Amino acid sequence: MHVSILGPGAVGTLLGGLLKVAGHDVVLKGRRAPSRPGATIRIVLPGSWLLVDGVDQVGPEDGSLTPDAVLVTLGRQHLHAMRRPDFARLTGTGDAPIAVFNCDPVEIERLAVPPERLKLCLTLMTAVKLQDAEVELAAEKPIILYESSRVLDSLFRGLTRFGFQLVAVPDARASLNSLLVWQLLFLPVAMCNTTLGVFLSFPEGRELAAGLIGEGCAAMEKAGMPMAPLPLMDPRELATKLQKKPGSFDSDTGRPDRGYNSLLQCSLKGRPTEAAQLNRRIVEIASAAGFQLTWNWRILQKVSRVSSLGFYRTPAELLRSLA
């Protein structure tokens, strides 16, 4: 197939390289011209690595063949900044499915994606972009959850050879609601310059996580927005475990793993983060439903502290600053 991927970040670069190895023609399209067009992509997988040649990396003005599928892997903050005419130009015309990953459905409505082409998708994994054309899959059991179609069924099937689990559903909106609640933890974890496992090994980290996740679930319920269980990383299961078995997280102390979330990756590079599209979004959802949040609102007020004074040393220090 001819595949166009809009968003050459960690997820886009990872999927583009793996789909190329699986035999597809892939074009990575960014919002600006690439600094190293045609560079070999190095992909680090759990226990192995790949060098991938032949992935076209182009800018927004570069024309290409009409694709069989369009994958949109832009971060929430980049999708929010996209204008409707630019999005339509970058995704092209025709009847190829437009698979939009890890997005807020509100953005889909704003960008007027043709409903007959739209397919909502989620990646349940962590991908870390080490540098241009080098990306690491920091997950032992990566999952793609997507709205099924003949084209996407065929396209994603090639990823199973790299350990991906595929979950096809008729409607992914309830799963996206759950993903938003799960990602509320990205901000405090990033503010402490660590990974989720290490963050939850601190009792103060567990207290923060319980507050943020609990508020997110309550906001979704108040707003009448259903949540579907997510494989391996369901927020309601985490909330229950934090309440009933908090001590079970103590074993995750020690050296951090490689699972740096997207907010931390952006913070380390001095780039805009998804905080406004995650924690502020849940505050907006709750406010519209007449439900006031505490923890998510407080933590948003501390975002500028990291850029001006540096990361918090521990979850305990972050919790004290919020009290």
FENQUIGI-V735910 format. One record per helix or strand. SS is the DSSP state (2 for helix, 1 for strand). FROM is the first residue (numbers start at 1). TO is the last residue. Records with the same first field share a line. If there is no record, write none. Layout:
# FENQUIGI-V735910
SS=FROM-TO  FROM-TO
This chain:
# FENQUIGI-V735910
1=2-6  25-29  41-45  48-52  56-58  69-72  97-101  118-124  127-131  134-137  143-147  165-169
2=10-21  76-81  84-91  105-111  150-162  173-182  185-191  196-200  203-222  235-244  246-252  262-268  275-288  295-300  303-309  315-322
